[in-house]
Amino acid sequence: MRKPETDGSSIKIFQTFRKFSTMNCVPQNELSSLYEGRYRRSIGTFPSKIGMKSAYDTPALRRSALILDAVASSSTSLVAADFSKKLDLPKSTTHGLLLTMQELGLLKKATDGTYQIGPKIMHWAHAFLNQTNLVQEFQHVMLDYSDLDDHTITLSVLDGNNVVYLSCRNSRGPLGFTFKMGMHLPAAFTATGKIMLSALTDEEIRLRFDHEWPEKMTNRSVSNIDQLLTEIHQIRKSEISFDNGQIREGMFCLGVGIRDFSDQVIAGLALSLIESEATESNIDRVISTLRKISVDLSERLGAPRTNMHPDD
C-alpha cells in the first residue's frame, strides 16, 4: 500500500478553509490545485485486476477475459493475429480460444475476419443492471466506513438543474442542516451537483442554465454561469468538488463522482463538515476516504476497478 505524500498540502487546505469566515467566495482553484498533483486520478483509467493472479488461477479463463477486454477497448477491429500479438499467445492457442468464445456467444466473427463482442455479453449486462441498485450498494459500502459515523454522508443524482437526494446518513452531532431523501437543491451550489456537472461539457452546462439561474441560498452561492464554470474547470483537474458554504453558512461539503458500468458519472457522493471540523487532519482524512468510497461503490456498479485512492 502506497502511503499519501506528506508535502504540507493538508496544512494549506486547512488554512484555505479557515478563510471562509472572511471571504464571500472561497477560491476553488486554491483548494483544487493543492490536490491536483497528489490525488489526481480518474475512475476507469486504472489497470484491471485481471493481472492479479489467485491461487486458483485458470489460464484459459484469464486469456478469454483479456481477449474480451481487447475487443471492447480497441478503437479498430481486431483479427486473430492481433490477439496473438497483443497477448503474446501462440497462434494455435489463440485460434482455439476464439472458436470456443464464438460457440459460447462471447464473440462473433465478421465476414472480414474481425471480431466483435457477442450477444451473450449483452445478456449478462442486462442481468447485471437488473440486479444492481444504487441506493442499496451505497448503504452496503458505507457499512465498511463506520469511522465516518460522526459525519453526514449524502448520495444524489441530477434532476434537471437540481440534485435529488437518494440516500442520506446524517451525523450524530449538530450540522445545522438536515438532508432528507427526496430533497431537491440547486446543483450549481452543492458539492454533488458540481461533481456531476463537471462530467458535462461547458456548452452543455451553459444550455442547462441558459434561461434561469437559481436563487442564491447564501452570500457565498455562485452568482452566475461564469463563476460556476470557473469552479467546474478546477473540479475537472482535481476530481474533488467543494461547497464552501453555498448551501448553508458555516457548512462545508466535499464531493466525489460515482460511475457505473459505462464509466460515466451517474451520481455524486458528499461528506459535510462544520467549520470547527475543518481541521488539517480531518481534511486530509476525508479526501482520502471519499476517494476510497467512490472507487468501492463505482466498482460495485460495474465501473472498471481502479487505483484511484493514494493509499490503496
BAMAR-371262 format. One record per residue (C-alpha): residue number from 1; residue in three letters; x, y, z. Coordinates in pm, whole numbers, plus 50000, padded with zeros to 5 digits. Last residue first. Example, Ala and Ser with C-alpha at 12.3 -4.5 7.8 and 13.67 -1.06 7.14 Angstrom:
2	ser	51367	49894	50714
1	ala	51230	49550	50780
# end
This chain:
312	asp	49549	50155	49805
311	asp	49696	50460	49982
310	pro	49658	50716	49703
309	his	49297	50642	49609
308	met	49223	50594	49243
307	asn	49374	50254	49199
306	thr	49092	50150	48970
305	arg	48843	49870	48912
304	pro	48645	49931	48594
303	ala	48292	50055	48670
302	gly	48032	49783	48724
301	leu	47809	49934	48992
300	arg	48001	49756	49268
299	glu	48318	49905	49121
298	ser	48173	50254	49145
297	leu	48088	50198	49511
296	asp	48439	50085	49603
295	val	48611	50352	49393
294	ser	48399	50636	49530
293	ile	48433	50504	49886
292	lys	48812	50507	49850
291	arg	48807	50860	49711
290	leu	48590	50976	49997
289	thr	48835	50823	50245
288	ser	49137	51009	50108
287	ile	48960	51345	50095
286	val	48813	51295	50443
285	arg	49147	51206	50602
284	asp	49328	51506	50454
283	ile	49052	51746	50554
282	asn	49024	51598	50903
281	ser	49396	51627	50982
280	glu	49415	51998	50897
279	thr	49092	52080	51073
278	ala	48762	52155	50907
277	glu	48563	52015	51199
276	ser	48514	52357	51361
275	glu	48374	52488	51033
274	ile	48102	52225	51013
273	leu	48159	51932	50783
272	ser	47957	51755	50514
271	leu	48058	51450	50312
270	ala	47942	51415	49952
269	leu	47871	51142	49699
268	gly	47756	51224	49347
267	ala	47575	51011	49094
266	ile	47584	50882	48737
265	val	47939	50971	48630
264	gln	48006	50761	48321
263	asp	48231	50453	48314
262	ser	47957	50262	48128
261	phe	47950	50006	48411
260	asp	47868	50282	48662
259	arg	48050	50584	48797
258	ile	48021	50772	49128
257	gly	48171	51121	49149
256	val	48330	51283	49452
255	gly	48218	51565	49682
254	leu	48344	51774	49974
253	cys	48096	51975	50179
252	phe	48131	52280	50402
251	met	47872	52414	50645
250	gly	47934	52751	50813
249	glu	47679	52939	50604
248	arg	47437	52699	50438
247	ile	47405	52587	50079
246	gln	47698	52786	49935
245	gly	47910	52739	50248
244	asn	48220	52630	50058
243	asp	48064	52351	49857
242	phe	48373	52177	49725
241	ser	48427	51929	49443
240	ile	48710	51676	49410
239	glu	48818	51547	49070
238	ser	49129	51771	49096
237	lys	49152	51885	48734
236	arg	48784	51856	48646
235	ile	48698	52033	48972
234	gln	48916	52329	48871
233	his	48726	52376	48546
232	ile	48394	52336	48730
231	glu	48480	52615	48974
230	thr	48545	52863	48693
229	leu	48236	52726	48519
228	leu	48021	52816	48820
227	gln	48155	53170	48833
226	asp	48084	53211	48461
225	ile	47734	53068	48497
224	asn	47626	53325	48754
223	ser	47607	53414	49123
222	val	47788	53126	49291
221	ser	47646	53081	49642
220	arg	47867	53253	49901
219	asn	47606	53510	50006
218	thr	47381	53219	50095
217	met	47094	53035	49922
216	lys	47119	53225	49593
215	glu	46815	53193	49371
214	pro	46876	52950	49086
213	trp	46966	53087	48741
212	glu	46713	53060	48460
211	his	46712	53063	48082
210	asp	47059	52949	47982
209	phe	47127	52738	48292
208	arg	47115	52396	48127
207	leu	47248	52530	47797
206	arg	47554	52672	47973
205	ile	47627	52333	48132
204	glu	47601	52155	47797
203	glu	47835	52409	47639
202	asp	48090	52372	47917
201	thr	48090	51997	47858
200	leu	47938	51760	48113
199	ala	48127	51548	48369
198	ser	48184	51863	48577
197	leu	47807	51886	48623
196	met	47819	51567	48830
195	ile	48095	51699	49059
194	lys	47917	52035	49088
193	gly	47586	51880	49187
192	thr	47745	51658	49450
191	ala	47923	51955	49610
190	thr	47608	52167	49602
189	phe	47558	52525	49475
188	ala	47512	52480	49099
187	ala	47309	52163	49151
186	pro	47031	52361	49318
185	leu	46872	52153	49597
184	his	46598	51888	49590
183	met	46510	51669	49889
182	gly	46381	51322	49806
181	met	46570	51159	50094
180	lys	46640	51416	50361
179	phe	46943	51629	50444
178	thr	46932	51814	50774
177	phe	47122	52140	50817
176	gly	47267	52290	51132
175	leu	47526	52015	51147
174	pro	47451	51902	51501
173	gly	47623	51576	51602
172	arg	47524	51222	51518
171	ser	47573	51286	51150
170	asn	47307	51229	50886
169	arg	47327	50928	50657
168	cys	47140	51032	50348
167	ser	47009	50841	50049
166	leu	46854	50934	49716
165	tyr	46899	51310	49741
164	val	46778	51497	49434
163	val	47018	51738	49268
162	asn	46881	52030	49075
161	asn	46928	52169	48725
160	gly	46733	51882	48569
159	asp	46731	51603	48822
158	leu	47095	51513	48883
157	val	47171	51232	49125
156	ser	47237	51223	49500
155	leu	47414	51033	49775
154	thr	47477	51203	50110
153	ile	47715	51147	50403
152	thr	47683	51347	50726
151	his	47978	51298	50958
150	asp	48013	51137	51301
149	asp	47954	50793	51151
148	leu	48263	50838	50931
147	asp	48474	50582	51120
146	ser	48196	50333	51047
145	tyr	48322	50310	50691
144	asp	48270	49945	50595
143	leu	47894	49968	50643
142	met	47902	50257	50394
141	val	47953	50010	50108
140	his	47624	49832	50179
139	gln	47427	50156	50204
138	phe	47568	50277	49874
137	glu	47501	49941	49708
136	gln	47141	49951	49827
135	val	47099	50306	49699
134	leu	47246	50230	49357
133	asn	47054	49908	49298
132	thr	47209	49647	49070
131	gln	47036	49317	48995
130	asn	46851	49430	48683
129	leu	47163	49602	48554
128	phe	47372	49287	48599
127	ala	47110	49073	48422
126	his	47110	49310	48125
125	ala	47490	49303	48113
124	trp	47490	48922	48121
123	his	47252	48904	47825
122	met	47450	49172	47646
121	ile	47765	48963	47688
120	lys	47591	48663	47535
119	pro	47528	48866	47219
118	gly	47895	48865	47113
117	ile	48154	49142	47129
116	gln	48315	49183	46788
115	tyr	48588	49001	46595
114	thr	48746	49070	46258
113	gly	48771	48811	45981
112	asp	48621	49024	45703
111	thr	48294	48829	45719
110	ala	48253	48925	46086
109	lys	48323	48691	46376
108	lys	48109	48698	46687
107	leu	48239	48680	47040
106	leu	48101	48571	47376
105	gly	47830	48363	47210
104	leu	47954	48037	47363
103	glu	48049	47891	47025
102	gln	48232	48214	46935
101	met	48427	48202	47261
100	thr	48527	47842	47187
99	leu	48649	47930	46839
98	leu	48841	48234	46967
97	leu	49013	48033	47240
96	gly	49122	47762	46998
95	his	49262	48013	46747
94	thr	49452	48198	47021
93	thr	49611	47877	47145
92	ser	49712	47775	46790
91	lys	49852	48123	46717
90	pro	50076	48107	47024
89	leu	49999	48384	47274
88	asp	50179	48714	47342
87	leu	49855	48886	47447
86	lys	49874	49173	47200
85	lys	50048	48971	46928
84	ser	49824	48666	46944
83	phe	49519	48889	46976
82	asp	49616	49090	46668
81	ala	49674	48772	46465
80	ala	49313	48666	46529
79	val	49171	48987	46379
78	leu	49087	49311	46558
77	ser	48851	49596	46465
76	thr	48981	49941	46548
75	ser	48934	50168	46853
74	ser	49017	49876	47080
73	ser	48872	49878	47433
72	ala	48593	49622	47397
71	val	48786	49384	47172
70	ala	49096	49391	47395
69	asp	48892	49348	47713
68	leu	48717	49047	47560
67	ile	49053	48896	47468
66	leu	49184	48961	47820
65	ala	48881	48785	47966
64	ser	48943	48486	47741
63	arg	49307	48480	47850
62	arg	49205	48471	48217
61	leu	48958	48189	48152
60	ala	49220	47986	47966
59	pro	49484	48049	48235
58	thr	49271	47938	48533
57	asp	49433	48070	48852
56	tyr	49323	47908	49176
55	ala	49594	48059	49399
54	ser	49498	48398	49261
53	lys	49656	48610	48990
52	met	49633	48990	48983
51	gly	49662	49087	48616
50	ile	49286	49065	48569
49	lys	49252	49332	48837
48	ser	49239	49588	48559
47	pro	49484	49873	48545
46	phe	49338	50218	48609
45	thr	49184	50468	48372
44	gly	48820	50395	48456
43	ile	48787	50615	48760
42	ser	49024	50906	48715
41	arg	49318	51005	48933
40	arg	49455	51335	49054
39	tyr	49539	51282	49418
38	arg	49876	51432	49489
37	gly	49937	51664	49193
36	glu	49584	51801	49162
35	tyr	49534	51805	49537
34	leu	49664	52151	49616
33	ser	49536	52282	49284
32	ser	49179	52204	49381
31	leu	49168	52404	49702
30	glu	49337	52714	49566
29	asn	49140	52694	49239
28	gln	48811	52695	49426
27	pro	48883	53040	49567
26	val	48649	53062	49867
25	cys	48369	53307	49797
24	asn	48240	53570	50034
23	met	48561	53562	50233
22	thr	48635	53642	50597
21	ser	48485	53343	50778
20	phe	48577	53106	50499
19	lys	48950	53184	50520
18	arg	48994	52894	50763
17	phe	48919	52654	50481
16	thr	49224	52786	50295
15	gln	49445	52736	50600
14	phe	49330	52376	50636
13	ile	49394	52306	50270
12	lys	49742	52455	50304
11	ile	49813	52246	50614
10	ser	49689	51935	50438
9	ser	49917	52008	50142
8	gly	50227	52007	50363
7	asp	50412	51757	50146
6	thr	50330	51439	50334
5	glu	50273	51202	50047
4	pro	49995	50954	50090
3	lys	50107	50598	50168
2	arg	50142	50335	49900
1	met	50000	50000	50000
# end
